[in-house]
């Protein structure tokens, strides 16, 4: 059901700009008009006639108006040859030196003869399918057609600008590798393979299903990862066929999500190659998407979201203390505003006399109720957080600090909120930043309002009546077949590296809830 049906608005018919009924039907028949129909990339049928191939490609790429589509006709001895590529995606210098010059200077008898003794290029193959030829051109390859042959030579001569490998932005560590993923899929795969140097690491590259023909790589260890899980992920990717475009792993995560009503993350989005490599070693699956500087790891558990790669590069005692702080921050961020409201409204006798007197004195001139105080300051805090992210990089830190000080002091001076409410909201907000996973941070932000409403209605009993069903629900959900709170609920055999970080004695142990290939 579309989202607008919830508000009582259902459009009677689709709107088409500047089209009548006949044009609309023609567009749908051509494969470009319906929103659920991807464009026909297999509209090219290679033939032995070079002129016919040229006409089909010119029509498909709109040669008359598309200046990026380049084709060149020349002779290799007595055979007429057609070269086609996209300007900007293809390295023109390599095309000139390794393709055009050898074919023009050394006559050949056809494709097979050119492959044997003329073309000195390693990444070269022969394509027989028309869709494969078109996709090769769109990906930056050079495609060569010979007159009298329905096949074509595809040369991997991609050369488009890409960001160099740099430091991570969101998952910074003090100790440990500093490299982060970039937007190029091949570079990200290389970063992972430079860490996981085993022959059973495979990467299946396949299209994501959108109209823009982006590709993704499903990486896993053959014989270690569960074959059923691998096939399940591949089938889900193949099932994405009615989407207009796919821009990366973020959209892939939403499209592959099994229960879209759950706001909790079911996959791990990481920008660290060492972290992705560690999960691959233990039998997980990594989904590398082209154009996206994060790698999606699945399946995961709740405890995976609370760990960082730095835990394995520092002393186990310090790592354990940091993990305890993270879990304490999780409960503080989720429950502290609700606990404050419950204490003030329902359970004043649990507070010390000094605190009650101080609270009453600070609230004598406050116009808003306690619940609206916390709600208002929570919204203001999130507004500052969002603004500090979206604003220009030169003033984002200044905006967060100065804006928080000015607004907080002004709100207290205007008797809108009490100083205690600002302390409670600020502490809950700062505690949320200690949670490593950003998706889990956002989920807890909305759960915080649920507990706040429960505290308003029933105090601690209201919080308890929400907390118990929430725990039961978390124990019931799964991440691609793996229970969310494994290995605690249900209890399974796995490494004990959950909260208490022990000494590193051996690595590579595969938990039994993920092992499916037989290796240990």
Secondary structure, DSSP 8 states (H G I E B T S, - for coil): --GGGGGT---SS---TT--HHHHHHHHHHTSSSTTS---TT-----S-HHHHHHHHHHHTTTTT-SSEEEEEEEETTEEEEEEEEBTTB-HHHHIIIIIHHHHHS--SSHHHHHHHT---SSEEEE--HHHHHHHHHTT-EEEEETT-S-EEEE--B--------B-SSS--SSS--B---S-HHHHHHHHHTT---TTEEEEEEE-SSTT--EEEEEEETTTS-HHHHHHHHHHHHT--S-S---SHHHHHHHH-S-TT--S-SSEEE--HHHHHHHHHTT-EEEEETT-S-EEEES--HHHHT--GGGGTS-HHHHHHHHHHHHHHHHHHHHHHHHHHHHHHT-GGGS-HHHHHHHHHHTTT--S-HHHHHHHHHHHHHHHHHHHHHS-TTTHHHHHHHHHHHHHHHHHHTTSS-HHHHHHHHHHHHHHHTSS-HHHHHHHHHHHHHHHHHHHHHHHHHHHHHHHHHHHHHHH-EETTEETBTBTBTB----S-SSS-----------TTT--SS--
